[in-house]
Amino acid sequence: MALSEEKRKALNGELYHAFTPELVRERRRCAHACHRFNTAGEVSRRRIVELWRECVIPKSLEDNTKHHRSTCINGDTRKLPPIQPTVFHKDRDEELLASEPWIEPPIHADYGTNIRIGSNVYINSNCTIIDTCLVTIGSRTLFGPHVSLYSGTHPLDPELRDGTQGPELGKEIYIEDDCWIAGNVTILPGVTIGRGATVGAGSVVTRDVAPFTCVVGNPARFLKNIQTNMDPEQRANIENQGASSSKETSGTEKPAAAMDPFDSPEQRS
């Protein structure tokens, strides 16, 4: 199924009109799905996962993979592991779903279908995702409460903006693997958070964040590098230092001219 012109423009980061009947229906569908998820109450882990998938995968598209991939950008079309009645136990079933994202309600999204979330992700309560464009959250990433991801924006010119009658636009947001986004962080359109980065509480991220760095503030600014063996550059530096040390210790005795001057009797006196 081909994308409508307005949806195509939205996903491509072009000016588009958000209040067409089609896009209004899609936002309402997501709002209803989020409401069901947020008000589920005491239900099983499997049911929570199912309700979350309804937010990001419309029921009408779940069993139509070809259609789904053409309309739900990078949507998760994997089937959940089936329940095994002969050995069913609550804890065992939760083990089967261990890699599924943990989403704490309430959560709010515009469309849901433009959200991609990796494995072992934790999203704390009161997260808002404006997924005008693709929003990607990498595996093993952790969110504090009240995190907001805004891939949508508006023209600055009020004449062009024109309230609900004018166009808007968006830019994709990428949060790579192994990031920690602390509470009350806002990430603006077009930002990429590099792998393993940390964003301090209350920050407003307006530009890209380098991998394995910590940023904080409004706007978020570099605070420090994060020391970790996960960083290939740091690991290579450590290996190079080790190789250099090994060469020095395995060399022959220093020639007399290269000896420390304080080794001579004259210097000692």
Secondary structure as UniProt FT lines:
FT   HELIX           5..11
FT   TURN            12..13
FT   TURN            18..19
FT   HELIX           21..38
FT   HELIX           45..56
FT   HELIX           59..61
FT   TURN            62..63
FT   HELIX           65..71
FT   TURN            73..74
FT   HELIX           85..87
FT   HELIX           90..96
FT   TURN            97..99
FT   STRAND          102..103
FT   STRAND          107..109
FT   TURN            113..114
FT   STRAND          115..117
FT   TURN            119..120
FT   STRAND          122..123
FT   STRAND          127..130
FT   STRAND          135..137
FT   TURN            139..140
FT   STRAND          142..143
FT   TURN            145..146
FT   STRAND          148..150
FT   STRAND          152..153
FT   HELIX           158..161
FT   HELIX           163..165
FT   STRAND          168..170
FT   STRAND          173..175
FT   TURN            177..178
FT   STRAND          180..181
FT   TURN            183..184
FT   STRAND          186..187
FT   TURN            189..190
FT   STRAND          192..193
FT   TURN            195..196
FT   STRAND          198..199
FT   TURN            201..202
FT   STRAND          204..205
FT   TURN            211..212
FT   STRAND          213..216
FT   TURN            217..220
FT   STRAND          221..225
FT   TURN            229..230
FT   HELIX           232..250
FT   HELIX           256..258
FT   HELIX           261..263
FT   HELIX           265..268
//
